[in-house]
């Protein structure tokens, strides 16, 4: 499968690991670029205007900070799959109010 995105990361980066799992769960093909081992990758992150990792770059040059899953989903032109959020009982109509 041809990678859809380049993923700029560094080893032992918790946010990078979380993003790779999120991408894998959605079947997104990605190519990791280790900014600690590849000076060109580090320079590209800077050129894109980012100061923290992970960074995602699409083949068309659009990019997003990998910690913003809404932005990554938009970059991939996909809907973000999220579970429905149910308000706490005291916030629902007719719910008990404590205050």
Steps between C-alpha positions, in 0.01 A plus 500: 500500500636842405533732800233769516704716735846563638508484878780699666580352842776412742566181698316452831252777421169412668297730275667349192412149617140599567471654154646195324247277679216739402616497137538120496149454644366700205707321236711805414831420330782714640875538466686589823782751485715506815607860557781387734663285231413699188605866494293555184189385687576738788550786254170419328312522832650845551418605141140392559492735801468244780692495826366180655438144385334307354446675167306355209559602138285393206645443153338824383702699757222564751606437858360478852621458855440134586358579843195660337305200373232722346768667286654165407159361402434811287843461340406144411154613383341254741242531772632463849343193661406590855264337744185692582530711811214471748463793740523426869152439652495834680554678167215326319153657485316417822821374663587566861690821563760520771616845573 
